[in-house]
Amino acid sequence: MAIDYSTDVGRVRLLIPDTDVDNLLLIDPQIDALLSMEGSVKLAAATALELIASNEALVGKVITTQDLSTDGTKVAAELRARAAALRQQVDDGVGDDGVGLAIVDFDPWLGYRGYTPC
């Protein structure tokens, strides 16, 4: 399976980053749900990062062995900082796919209604 980065799901994966197809952190239906709830690729990615950070904080405590050390709380803090940066970009209107689109009714004959020729 390859990730299709031309789709919203693929774009979210790129931003979070969840690109190791053999070890995905989130499945496509989860990302679809985030996209549906948030309405934006960047906001969905920010929420995904927060979810991953919460999981990391729950299971990734500070562990030290002979030659390996991990700190889940630091990883979680970095993920939350990335989520905050994505949310700030959306607030600033930078590259958000949901900003600036308005759907309006269009009636091409509106100007001709009520017109009486001389």
Secondary structure, DSSP 8 states (H G I E B T S, - for coil): ----TTSHHHHHHHHTT---TTS-SS-HHHHHHHHHHHSSHHHHHHHHHHHHHHHHHHH--EEE-SS-EEEHHHHHHHHHHHHHHHHHHHHHTSS-TTTT-------TTGGGTT----
